[in-house]
Amino acid sequence: MRYTILVLFMVISFGSFAQPFETTKTVELGIQPQPDVNEIELRPILPEKKPSISDFESNELPTPNFSKTEGKSIFEKPEFKTPNEGIADKLNKSFQSEDRQNLEEFKRNQYFGDYITTSNHVKLVYRDHLAFDGDRVQVLMNGRVIASNILLESSYKHILIDLKIGFNKIEIVALNQGTSGPNTAEFQVYDDKGNLINSNQWELATGYKGTIILTKEE
């Protein structure tokens, strides 16, 4: 019995001596623990989503407008003008005055005169004395064509015509009236020594002619 009481006394004594070394954790009410600033939140890594054609099938996407560029359609053909475009119209306005519009006035033949010469040939110089508009003439000698289609230009050109003893009739016929009408021409006739025999101008309708007669002496 004594031993039993002694053992119990020792156990109780050991418990009383060990009590001061226990630590107790107290938490004050109303104060929450703060998270560690160094703590890293781990989140699951999701696989990357690949774009699909359905992502682009949306009616909300703006439709680009290619119909106009700076107010003009890109499908409109550019207008290009040729260098000679409008020249004929300007010539018509310049030369078609009130008296020229009445072509009856130009439906007549012209006589350039009758001359005597000892020259073996003559030089017929010609040009369009107004604006170049495509006037053409034909030259005949005693009824025979010696130049069928001569274009009258702004600069002087010439042909040589041989003369025979006696009568030489040179005719110049207006083949057309160009773009402005009538046929406008200037003619000069020189002998074989360069002397001027005749100089004249005309304004004739198509088919009419000018005539000069040269009588060659021996």
Disulfide bonds with the S-S distance in Angstrom:
none
